[in-house]
């Protein structure tokens, strides 16, 4: 069910469906909670699914010139508090993974497990920050041109023709996001903090989903980070870029379901 809460006098949009243990799904940059419609429909038979539009995305308001990951995590926490969630497994795609890591730092007692879906722990290095600054200038000058180039590049080349309709849907969704909101998210990602120490000390299970053809999250970097947590699991996908929920939906959906069940200590199918 689509709902809103008020946070700092602004609206935050989320959906809350299903029953049982709570699985929180967070989208990435230029996306909205709508990317999880298929996953939510399938998983709501096993879990209570909460999906949240992050600041400036979907139907959630802009909050600041910089939407840092801590602010986003605080807004996620406000939604979960409103929904009276005491424990959950949290999944974050791309930027949503950065938010999930900040949430794990700020509110570790709530998490039973976390899923980094095409995401990783490191802060931007100098080159990445320069690239974000260039992207910010492109958005300010030609927002639609940025979106039309950015979205297809998230997919492995082998999947772009097959998923051309899905790519157009994502472009249209991204087109509803203001330039200010896109810039605020990029500024927030640019200043995010390194979370390797967090993963190295975390006691809950961590699940990595990575695409070998991901141009946004280097595959080798993910492989390094899998070694950090005491309990880590991974799904490594061939012929997949940054968008596994569309490029390999069946395998990623079932992997998420199985991991969340185990994280909650629930029986999984034989």
C-alpha positions, 0 to 999 in steps of 0.5 A: 500500500502506498503511503507517506510520512512527513519528515522535516516538513516534507513528504517521504513516499513508501509502500508496505505490503505483505506480512511476516519478517520485514525486508526493506528494498532501497533503489539506486540513483535515478530510480524509484521504488517502482523498480521493485514492483516485480520483486515486491509482488513475488516476495510479499508472499514470504515477507513484509516488504517495505520499499522507500523512495529516497530523497528527491527520487520517485514521489519523495521530496527534495530535502537539501542541496546535498543528500548525503547517505546519512540523511537518507539513512535517517529518512529510512529509519523514520519510515521504519519507526513509523511502521514499527519495524524492530528488525529487518533485512535491508537490500540496497541497489547501487546508491541504495547500498551506500544508504544501507551501509550508512544505516548499518553504521547508525542503527546496527541493532535493527538489521538481521542482514544486509544485501549489497546489490551492485554496490560496495563500501569504498568512498569516491577516490579523487578521480571518481569525485572529478567524474561526479563533478563533470557529471553534475555539470552535464546534468545542469546543462542537459539533464535529459541528455545525461539520462539518455546516455547514463541509463543504457550504460548501466546494462551489459552490452549483450542485454541492451537490445533484449531489454530496450523496453525496460531501458525506456521505462527507466529513462522515463522514470528518471526523467521525472527527477529534477536536476536539483535532485540528481545533483543533490544525490551525486553530491551526497555520493561524492562525500560518502565515507568509506565503510570497509571497517564497518564490514570488517567488524559487522556481525550480521550476514552480508550478501553481495550481488555483483555483475561481471560486466558492471561498469559502475561497481568494479567487479574486482573491488567487490571480490576484495570486499567479500573477504571482509565480513565474518559471514559473507555470501555472494552471487556473481553473475556472468553477462550482467552489468549494474542492473541484475534485477532486470538482467537476471531477475529470476536468479537474483530474486530467488537468491534474495529470498533465500538469503533473507529467510536464512538471515531470519532463521526461517526454513528455506525450500529444499 
